[in-house]
């Protein structure tokens, strides 16, 4: 049919629609979706734009480098190549946690999409060699008086570095065909922080059987908790999720790994599938002794235990959490789960301690020292013709490339506040005659405080003035700091020659406090090294002459010093916290 005359105008109206009309309809649809969400979900459920979660998940899984690297990271023990294919990885664990959190959240009428995406990213912050690498790098930065590290809050660092939120908004804006208002951007920023909060709040599992959501937390609270986790001892353990979905993820995490760790031990040959210590826990969890005996000779017994045991724990989490603003398990079942986790530490993880870990910490520290010094030189406009090998070129390119402003600000805030926190704590430590906080600044501080005491009593005002002077010195440039050291040497040895001054400066290097610029470079370089895969770190160490080919080949050999392992520190820390909580409970 041919449309003529006025009918052509009418036809155009039929096939087009104004942008304002579409915008109004979009608002109506979003309003209906949001209200329908509250009709279909628990009153405790957390609403987040489903389109934001959909795209965020896609950006995380499809386009984030760290997500891919998690599938090369070990869980309970580093896996030797060729081992039976069931042994767990960090990436597979994240997917296991996701499935458990989604399942429980759906049954509790919570936001299952939020629980799913939050669980997927909860371990994004894990570093080289999992907890072992995290512990070594954290001890290195603590020794320098810069910061401490926790994979739970490092997840936020990765999210920012990989620009997941930024890419999500770009894609969402393109899909909607418009730019966002200031109010919408603030709302989306809140969504980003909720996902970061879920990761931050998962640390500390192993002690709780009930976690109530902290709905009163603001965006500022989340930001402050994030920075504090790097600068205040124990702050990471005090973070409680803003959402009940985050509380579900916190429990789904150990539920996902305790039985898989057991299976890893069976596959690795460190425990017997019929181990009586494990059998005792399984029976108390509700698996009949008769059933365990029937499975005893079956090659798939370990897999049956993983499946049945995981469902027992998930069902307990669901049944115990019905109608609760958060998540909880029965105390008896939670205690059994944590007992299983501790047994895995003793029988699965410790026996597979690797010799490579005995040398890795010190060698990695030397690598960071070298790279951070090169980074400072490279960023100096006066730098000329610095020769770099292939690995160093990659590092320089990565660290000097244009970063999101959020990442720069985070690095600066953590380093600045971390230094101030360590300085104050260590000076108080010295004045009290304690050794709770000991850094590379200790010898200098002790000398200064001895001089102050010789001049008279150290009052609060004297301490305040001294701390201010120390922080001012730390904020000098590296060149100014070196000049100050030489002047101090010159005053002490007025007749010394320039060569003698240089020699004395090296011998008395403790008198110079490492500057903020140097500390920031070390923090940034530590983050870069920490995000590497296990294999790549060893490759770089060997290329830099810090690891022999024989040591690298022998990475799979068991028999390292368990006393140097972070596992011992973890168990000791949790034992202390359990005793502290029991004492508080008895006191009430």
DOTI-548945 format. One record per residue (C-alpha): x, y, z negated. Coordinates in pm, 1 decimal. Each point is the difference from the previous one (the first is absolute). Example, Ala and Ser with C-alpha at 12.3 -4.5 7.8 and 13.67 -1.06 7.14 Angstrom:
<recs>
[[1230.0 -450.0 -780.0]] [[137.0 344.0 66.0]] 
</recs>
This chain:
<recs>
[[0.0 0.0 0.0]] [[138.9 340.6 97.8]] [[-50.9 280.3 -250.9]] [[-56.3 338.0 157.2]] [[-37.4 357.5 -115.2]] [[-77.2 60.9 -365.5]] [[8.0 -371.8 -72.7]] [[381.0 2.8 39.3]] [[34.8 230.4 -305.2]] [[-232.1 -226.4 -197.4]] [[209.0 -303.0 102.7]] [[315.5 162.5 -134.1]] [[-167.9 52.2 -331.9]] [[-81.2 -370.2 -16.5]] [[362.3 -109.9 57.4]] [[181.0 246.2 -226.4]] [[-17.6 90.3 -368.8]] [[151.0 295.6 -181.4]] [[294.5 -44.1 -235.6]] [[-194.2 171.1 -278.4]] [[-278.8 -257.6 36.7]] [[248.6 -288.0 -19.8]] [[169.2 157.6 -300.5]] [[-335.0 25.0 -180.7]] [[-82.0 -364.4 79.9]] [[343.6 -106.9 -124.8]] [[-65.0 177.0 -330.8]] [[-340.2 -172.0 -29.1]] [[152.8 -341.0 75.2]] [[281.1 50.6 -252.1]] [[-250.4 117.2 -262.3]] [[-213.3 -310.0 55.3]] [[303.4 -231.1 -7.9]] [[122.8 149.4 -324.8]] [[-339.3 -23.3 -169.7]] [[-53.0 -351.3 132.8]] [[339.6 -92.2 -150.0]] [[-119.1 100.0 -348.8]] [[-326.9 -189.8 51.3]] [[183.0 -321.4 93.9]] [[293.7 14.2 -240.1]] [[63.1 4.3 -373.2]] [[-21.0 340.1 -165.9]] [[371.7 -35.9 -71.6]] [[94.7 -51.7 367.8]] [[227.0 258.7 165.0]] [[-115.5 156.4 325.9]] [[261.9 70.7 266.4]] [[-74.6 83.6 360.5]] [[-5.1 -346.0 166.6]] [[148.8 144.1 319.0]] [[296.2 133.2 -199.1]] [[58.4 -343.4 -157.8]] [[-37.5 -175.1 335.9]] [[262.5 215.3 170.7]] [[228.5 7.7 -305.5]] [[5.5 -381.0 -1.6]] [[77.0 -8.7 372.5]] [[285.4 247.8 -41.0]] [[137.2 -197.0 -295.5]] [[-7.4 -344.9 160.4]] [[58.1 77.4 368.4]] [[240.1 292.3 -6.5]] [[187.8 9.3 -331.9]] [[357.0 -134.0 8.6]] [[7.1 -77.1 -372.9]] [[-305.2 -224.7 33.0]] [[186.8 -215.6 250.7]] [[311.6 -13.4 -219.4]] [[-206.3 -134.2 -292.0]] [[-30.5 -331.8 184.1]] [[379.9 -33.9 -26.3]] [[1.7 70.1 -374.9]] [[-3.5 -284.7 -249.7]] [[-236.7 -47.0 -291.1]] [[100.1 -229.0 -289.5]] [[339.5 -90.8 148.6]] [[188.4 67.2 320.3]] [[-82.3 -277.5 242.1]] [[261.1 -203.8 178.6]] [[-57.4 -25.6 377.9]] [[-165.3 -323.0 106.1]] [[-193.1 -49.0 -323.3]] [[-354.2 -131.9 29.8]] [[-215.3 276.4 139.1]] [[-223.5 60.5 -300.9]] [[244.6 203.9 -208.2]] [[-135.2 348.1 -60.9]] [[106.7 341.0 133.3]] [[-88.9 349.3 -116.5]] [[-215.0 55.0 308.7]] [[-194.2 -325.0 -44.1]] [[-47.1 82.6 -368.6]] [[-147.8 339.0 92.4]] [[-249.0 -173.9 228.3]] [[-84.5 -252.9 -274.2]] [[-60.1 285.6 -243.9]] [[-214.6 173.8 261.2]] [[-222.1 -305.5 46.1]] [[-45.9 -47.2 -373.3]] [[-71.0 367.8 -69.5]] [[-248.3 21.5 289.2]] [[-180.9 -314.9 -112.2]] [[-35.4 110.6 -363.4]] [[-85.2 362.5 87.6]] [[-274.4 -112.3 238.9]] [[-160.0 -222.9 -263.4]] [[20.2 282.9 -255.2]] [[-169.3 236.0 254.1]] [[306.6 225.0 2.2]] [[156.7 154.2 310.9]] [[152.6 -315.1 147.7]] [[165.9 196.2 284.6]] [[183.4 220.1 -250.9]] [[106.0 -304.4 -203.3]] [[120.0 -173.2 316.3]] [[204.5 291.4 138.7]] [[133.0 93.5 -344.1]] [[115.8 -358.1 -57.9]] [[170.6 -13.4 338.4]] [[217.4 295.9 -90.7]] [[57.3 -76.7 -367.8]] [[348.9 -150.3 51.3]] [[110.6 230.4 280.8]] [[263.4 152.7 -229.3]] [[200.1 -319.2 -58.5]] [[370.2 41.8 73.8]] [[283.4 -227.9 109.1]] [[6.7 -333.9 -182.2]] [[-340.0 74.3 -156.6]] [[6.5 57.6 -378.1]] [[371.6 -75.3 -11.6]] [[86.4 274.9 247.7]] [[-242.3 241.5 -164.3]] [[162.3 -62.6 -339.4]] [[356.6 46.4 132.7]] [[-77.5 323.5 186.7]] [[-197.7 136.1 -295.3]] [[289.4 -71.9 -237.1]] [[237.7 177.1 238.3]] [[-211.5 318.4 8.9]] [[-60.8 -14.5 -376.6]] [[374.1 -29.4 -60.6]] [[45.6 320.9 202.2]] [[-282.4 169.1 -195.0]] [[-215.6 60.6 308.4]] [[-312.3 -219.1 -12.5]] [[-134.9 -349.9 -50.8]] [[-181.1 -204.7 262.6]] [[-321.6 -203.2 -3.6]] [[-138.8 -171.8 308.6]] [[-354.0 91.1 -106.4]] [[54.4 373.9 43.8]] [[257.5 -40.0 277.8]] [[-295.1 -115.5 212.4]] [[-109.3 365.0 12.5]] [[348.3 95.2 127.7]] [[-32.8 -249.0 285.0]] [[-351.8 119.2 81.9]] [[129.7 356.8 30.9]] [[316.3 -90.6 190.2]] [[-191.5 -211.6 249.8]] [[-260.3 280.2 34.6]] [[-288.7 -247.3 -34.7]] [[-243.9 263.2 -129.8]] [[109.0 258.0 256.2]] [[-36.6 -245.6 288.7]] [[-338.1 -109.8 -136.9]] [[-131.3 357.7 4.7]] [[135.8 58.6 350.9]] [[-177.8 -309.0 128.7]] [[-319.8 76.8 -192.5]] [[-3.3 355.0 135.1]] [[42.8 -132.3 354.6]] [[-283.7 -249.6 -45.5]] [[-233.5 267.9 -135.2]] [[106.2 247.0 270.0]] [[57.3 291.1 -237.4]] [[236.8 146.3 -255.9]] [[-79.7 -38.1 -368.7]] [[-105.4 275.3 -235.0]] [[210.0 88.4 -303.8]] [[-255.6 -170.5 -223.3]] [[15.9 -321.3 204.8]] [[381.3 -2.7 -7.7]] [[-8.6 32.6 -380.3]] [[-245.6 -289.4 -16.5]] [[222.5 -219.4 218.1]] [[301.5 96.7 -212.3]] [[-192.3 -137.4 -297.5]] [[-53.4 -328.4 185.9]] [[374.4 -25.1 64.6]] [[75.7 50.2 -369.1]] [[-255.5 -264.5 -102.3]] [[179.5 -256.0 219.1]] [[337.0 106.4 -145.7]] [[-151.4 -20.7 -349.5]] [[-111.7 -360.1 57.8]] [[360.9 -94.5 80.2]] [[139.0 201.8 -291.8]] [[-243.7 -156.3 -248.4]] [[74.9 -362.0 90.9]] [[327.9 1.9 -195.4]] [[-12.1 -147.8 -348.6]] [[-208.4 -302.9 88.5]] [[91.0 -279.9 -230.6]] [[-117.7 166.9 -319.4]] [[-363.9 100.6 48.0]] [[-323.2 -194.2 2.7]] [[-219.2 311.5 33.3]] [[55.0 320.9 199.1]] [[-262.4 273.7 -2.4]] [[4.4 245.1 292.5]] [[113.3 352.2 -88.4]] [[-267.8 187.6 197.3]] [[97.2 333.0 -156.6]] [[337.8 4.3 175.1]] [[44.7 295.4 234.9]] [[223.1 30.0 305.2]] [[241.3 202.4 -214.2]] [[6.5 -280.2 -258.1]] [[91.1 -251.0 271.2]] [[277.5 229.5 127.0]] [[137.9 52.9 -351.9]] [[-5.4 -372.5 -79.5]] [[183.6 -68.9 323.6]] [[289.7 237.3 -80.3]] [[8.2 -110.3 -366.2]] [[50.0 -363.7 102.0]] [[343.3 97.9 135.9]] [[98.4 230.6 -285.2]] [[-151.7 -132.2 -325.4]] [[78.0 -346.6 -141.1]] [[-304.7 -226.1 -8.5]] [[-226.6 251.0 176.6]] [[-63.3 -244.9 285.6]] [[-148.9 -254.3 -241.3]] [[-252.0 249.3 -132.9]] [[-167.1 71.1 335.1]] [[-360.3 -120.5 9.8]] [[-192.1 1.4 326.5]] [[-251.2 274.4 63.8]] [[-230.1 -255.2 164.2]] [[-144.3 -339.4 -98.4]] [[120.5 -124.4 339.9]] [[354.9 78.7 -111.9]] [[-58.0 -197.7 -321.2]] [[-116.0 -297.6 209.8]] [[319.8 23.6 207.5]] [[209.7 3.5 -319.4]] [[-138.2 -341.2 -104.0]] [[-14.3 -137.1 353.8]] [[376.7 52.5 26.7]] [[110.1 -261.9 -260.1]] [[-290.1 -225.6 97.8]] [[142.6 -4.5 352.1]] [[354.2 -92.5 -99.2]] [[2.3 -220.6 -314.8]] [[-104.7 -319.4 177.0]] [[197.4 85.3 315.1]] [[314.0 43.0 -214.5]] [[-65.1 -344.7 -144.0]] [[-25.0 -141.4 352.4]] [[323.8 178.3 99.9]] [[170.5 -176.5 -290.5]] [[-127.5 -338.9 115.2]] [[106.8 67.8 359.6]] [[338.5 125.8 -114.2]] [[57.2 -303.5 -220.1]] [[44.5 187.6 -328.5]] [[-309.7 -156.1 -159.0]] [[-197.2 -323.1 34.7]] [[-358.7 27.1 118.6]] [[-103.8 -207.7 -304.8]] [[195.9 207.3 -253.4]] [[-172.3 -47.8 -338.9]] [[46.4 365.0 -108.3]] [[-196.9 108.2 305.3]] [[-253.0 -279.4 -39.9]] [[-83.5 123.5 -349.9]] [[-87.1 346.4 140.1]] [[-202.6 -145.0 289.4]] [[-210.6 -213.1 -234.5]] [[-70.3 296.2 -229.4]] [[-105.3 201.7 306.4]] [[-266.1 -261.1 72.0]] [[155.2 -247.1 244.3]] [[-82.3 -347.5 -142.3]] [[288.9 -230.4 -95.7]] [[-166.4 -275.1 203.1]] [[8.2 217.8 311.6]] [[367.5 86.4 -52.7]] [[80.3 -371.8 -38.4]] [[-189.3 -81.7 320.4]] [[200.7 266.0 186.2]] [[332.8 -102.1 -157.6]] [[128.9 -203.9 294.9]] [[-150.2 214.6 272.7]] [[251.4 208.3 200.3]] [[-254.7 282.9 13.9]] [[-51.4 18.2 -378.3]] [[184.0 334.5 -20.3]] [[-230.0 148.5 266.2]] [[-312.6 -130.0 -171.7]] [[117.1 158.3 -326.3]] [[58.9 334.6 172.6]] [[-348.2 -2.6 149.5]] [[-196.9 -120.8 -303.3]] [[201.4 197.0 -254.7]] [[-24.8 326.1 194.2]] [[-378.0 -34.9 26.2]] [[-24.8 -72.0 -374.6]] [[181.4 327.2 -76.6]] [[-198.8 202.3 256.7]] [[-330.6 -134.5 -129.5]] [[99.4 87.5 -355.8]] [[89.0 353.9 109.6]] [[-335.6 38.9 174.2]] [[-214.1 -146.2 -278.0]] [[177.7 201.0 -270.4]] [[-21.9 328.4 194.1]] [[-372.6 2.3 83.2]] [[-150.1 337.4 -96.1]] [[335.7 134.1 -126.7]] [[160.3 324.1 120.6]] [[331.1 -162.3 80.3]] [[116.8 -361.3 -4.4]] [[67.7 -260.5 -264.6]] [[58.9 -367.9 -60.2]] [[-78.5 -209.3 -302.7]] [[288.7 31.9 -244.6]] [[53.8 -377.1 1.7]] [[24.9 -20.2 379.4]] [[218.0 312.0 28.0]] [[238.4 -143.3 -260.1]] [[23.2 -326.1 196.1]] [[66.6 187.5 321.9]] [[282.9 199.8 -159.8]] [[136.3 -314.7 -164.4]] [[13.0 -157.6 346.3]] [[177.2 308.2 132.7]] [[262.9 -14.8 -278.7]] [[50.5 -372.5 57.7]] [[65.3 73.5 368.1]] [[264.9 254.3 -103.7]] [[177.5 -262.9 -207.9]] [[-31.5 -301.4 228.0]] [[-24.7 144.1 352.6]] [[171.5 338.7 13.3]] [[293.5 -37.3 -240.0]] [[132.9 -328.5 142.1]] [[16.5 157.0 345.3]] [[208.6 300.2 -100.4]] [[240.1 68.6 286.1]] [[373.3 60.7 -33.6]] [[-31.7 289.2 244.6]] [[-193.5 197.3 -261.7]] [[304.0 5.4 -231.8]] [[187.8 226.1 241.4]] [[-283.0 169.0 189.0]] [[-71.7 271.8 -257.1]] [[353.8 139.9 -18.8]] [[59.0 -25.8 377.3]] [[-329.5 172.5 77.4]] [[86.2 283.7 -240.2]] [[325.9 56.3 188.8]] [[-193.9 2.4 327.2]] [[-241.0 263.5 -131.7]] [[288.3 212.0 -133.0]] [[168.3 -7.3 340.8]] [[-314.3 73.1 200.0]] [[-120.5 279.2 -230.4]] [[338.2 176.7 20.2]] [[-11.3 -25.2 379.0]] [[-356.5 132.0 -0.5]] [[108.1 311.8 -194.0]] [[289.9 58.3 240.2]] [[-217.3 -60.0 303.7]] [[-264.9 246.3 -115.4]] [[265.7 264.3 -67.8]] [[-3.3 249.9 292.2]] [[380.2 23.4 -31.7]] [[47.0 -372.6 58.2]] [[217.7 -84.0 298.8]] [[52.8 -325.8 189.6]] [[-100.3 -253.7 -265.3]] [[63.9 -348.2 137.9]] [[-288.1 -236.7 -66.1]] [[-45.1 -371.6 66.7]] [[-321.5 -144.5 144.8]] [[-172.9 -65.3 -332.5]] [[94.6 339.1 -142.2]] [[-130.6 172.7 313.7]] [[-335.6 -173.8 -53.5]] [[-6.2 110.6 -363.2]] [[88.2 361.0 85.0]] [[-256.7 9.5 278.9]] [[-270.6 -134.1 -230.6]] [[79.9 226.1 -295.8]] [[47.7 318.3 201.2]] [[-297.5 -44.4 230.9]] [[-297.7 226.6 -56.1]] [[-190.1 -129.4 -301.3]] [[-352.6 85.6 -111.6]] [[7.3 290.5 -243.2]] [[-169.5 -223.4 -258.3]] [[297.8 -238.4 7.7]] [[255.8 279.6 -38.5]] [[-196.7 151.0 -286.5]] [[-39.5 -337.8 -171.4]] [[374.0 -73.8 21.7]] [[90.1 343.4 -137.1]] [[-257.9 -12.7 -282.4]] [[102.3 -347.9 -112.5]] [[371.1 84.1 3.7]] [[-39.3 335.8 -174.1]] [[-241.8 -118.9 -269.2]] [[187.9 -326.2 -38.7]] [[331.8 176.3 -64.6]] [[-159.4 234.1 -254.5]] [[-170.4 -291.6 -177.1]] [[320.8 -205.6 -19.8]] [[206.6 300.5 -118.2]] [[-242.8 79.1 -284.1]] [[-32.3 -364.1 -104.9]] [[372.5 -65.1 1.9]] [[85.1 312.3 -199.9]] [[-265.1 -91.9 -258.4]] [[141.8 -352.6 2.8]] [[351.0 125.0 -80.6]] [[-122.6 233.0 -274.3]] [[-187.1 -292.0 -162.3]] [[300.0 -229.9 34.5]] [[-190.4 -241.2 226.3]] [[74.4 -174.0 330.5]] [[-344.6 -31.1 156.1]] [[87.6 228.4 290.3]] [[355.8 -26.4 130.3]] [[100.4 144.9 337.3]] [[323.2 99.3 173.0]] [[-40.3 340.8 -170.7]] [[41.6 -149.2 -348.5]] [[376.4 67.6 -43.9]] [[-37.6 364.0 104.7]] [[-302.5 53.3 -225.1]] [[171.5 -159.7 -298.8]] [[303.4 228.8 46.5]] [[-220.6 310.3 28.0]] [[-214.2 -90.6 -300.7]] [[311.6 -68.9 -208.5]] [[119.5 353.2 85.8]] [[-339.2 149.7 -89.1]] [[-2.4 -183.2 -333.2]] [[348.6 135.0 -73.8]] [[-136.4 351.4 52.0]] [[-291.9 -54.0 -239.5]] [[-332.0 -177.5 -45.7]] [[-187.8 -89.1 319.1]] [[-341.9 161.8 -32.1]] [[-290.4 -40.5 241.7]] [[97.8 332.8 155.1]] [[361.7 -112.2 47.7]] [[-121.0 -324.0 161.4]] [[-241.5 188.8 225.4]] [[274.8 238.1 114.1]] [[239.7 -287.4 65.4]] [[-257.0 -193.0 207.1]] [[-70.1 312.5 203.7]] [[373.7 41.1 67.1]] [[35.4 -365.2 102.3]] [[-293.1 17.1 244.5]] [[139.4 321.3 147.5]] [[334.6 -173.3 57.1]] [[-171.4 -298.8 163.1]] [[-174.7 236.8 241.1]] [[331.7 130.1 135.5]] [[107.4 -108.3 346.3]] [[255.6 -285.3 13.3]] [[268.3 250.0 106.9]] [[-81.6 237.9 -287.3]] [[-0.7 -292.7 -242.1]] [[346.6 -110.0 114.2]] [[130.0 357.4 -36.9]] [[-141.1 18.4 -353.6]] [[182.6 -322.6 -90.1]] [[329.7 135.3 130.6]] [[-47.4 326.6 -193.9]] [[-67.7 -200.1 -316.2]] [[319.5 -199.9 57.6]] [[193.1 320.0 73.1]] [[-115.9 155.6 -329.1]] [[106.5 -309.6 -189.2]] [[333.4 -29.9 186.1]] [[93.4 358.6 104.3]] [[346.4 -96.2 127.8]] [[-114.2 -291.4 214.7]] [[84.5 4.8 371.5]] [[-275.5 -41.6 264.8]] [[101.1 -365.3 47.7]] [[-9.5 -62.2 -372.2]] [[-342.7 165.5 -22.7]] [[-132.0 -233.2 271.7]] [[141.4 -301.8 -184.5]] [[-139.1 115.6 -334.1]] [[-337.9 68.3 160.5]] [[-15.6 -363.0 116.1]] [[111.3 -129.2 -339.4]] [[-261.7 215.9 -176.7]] [[-279.7 -42.0 256.2]] [[-248.1 -64.3 -284.1]] [[11.6 375.3 -71.7]] [[-182.5 68.4 325.7]] [[-372.8 -73.3 1.9]] [[-132.3 -143.9 323.7]] [[-205.2 270.0 171.1]] [[-364.8 -1.6 99.9]] [[102.5 -13.5 368.8]] [[208.2 -312.1 -61.4]] [[-272.4 -162.7 -211.8]] [[-264.9 72.3 263.7]] [[220.7 -153.2 270.4]] [[45.1 -313.0 -213.8]] [[-372.6 -25.9 -69.1]] [[-82.6 32.8 371.0]] [[269.7 -247.6 100.7]] [[-115.0 -248.3 -265.4]] [[-351.8 13.1 145.3]] [[140.0 -60.6 348.9]] [[212.6 -297.1 -109.3]] [[-280.5 -138.6 -215.9]] [[-242.3 -20.2 292.0]] [[234.0 -219.4 205.8]] [[-65.2 -370.1 46.2]] [[220.5 -241.5 -194.2]] [[186.4 -105.0 315.3]] [[58.5 355.3 119.3]] [[146.5 106.8 -334.7]] [[251.7 -285.4 12.9]] [[85.0 90.8 358.2]] [[70.9 361.6 -95.7]] [[203.6 -99.7 -306.2]] [[214.5 -226.7 213.5]] [[41.0 267.6 269.9]] [[115.5 246.3 -268.4]] [[252.9 -248.2 -140.0]] [[-191.0 -45.9 -325.4]] [[-94.4 -364.0 56.0]] [[198.2 -285.3 150.8]] [[-132.9 -226.4 270.6]] [[31.9 -296.7 -239.2]] [[-209.3 179.7 -266.1]] [[-264.1 82.3 257.3]] [[-14.1 -358.6 125.7]] [[-27.7 -124.6 -356.5]] [[-302.7 213.3 -82.0]] [[-214.8 -310.8 -37.1]] [[224.2 -167.3 -257.7]] [[-161.2 -24.6 -343.5]] [[183.6 39.5 -327.7]] [[18.3 369.9 -73.4]] [[17.5 147.0 -349.1]] [[-358.2 -4.1 -131.6]] [[96.1 246.5 -273.7]] [[54.2 261.8 271.4]] [[-343.4 -66.0 144.8]] [[-283.7 250.6 -23.4]] [[-231.9 -289.3 -87.7]] [[148.5 -15.7 -350.0]] [[-51.2 374.6 -41.4]] [[-360.3 -33.9 119.2]] [[-84.1 -281.6 -241.9]] [[167.8 178.5 -291.5]] [[-186.4 322.4 78.3]] [[-335.2 -178.1 17.7]] [[66.8 -186.8 -323.7]] [[69.5 331.2 -175.2]] [[-316.5 152.3 141.8]] [[-209.9 -302.0 -102.7]] [[134.5 23.7 -355.8]] [[-64.4 375.4 -4.6]] [[-359.1 -46.3 117.2]] [[-59.8 -278.3 -252.1]] [[137.6 222.3 -277.5]] [[-230.8 285.6 106.1]] [[-295.2 -239.9 15.9]] [[74.6 -145.7 -346.0]] [[34.0 353.4 -137.8]] [[-347.9 86.5 119.1]] 
</recs>
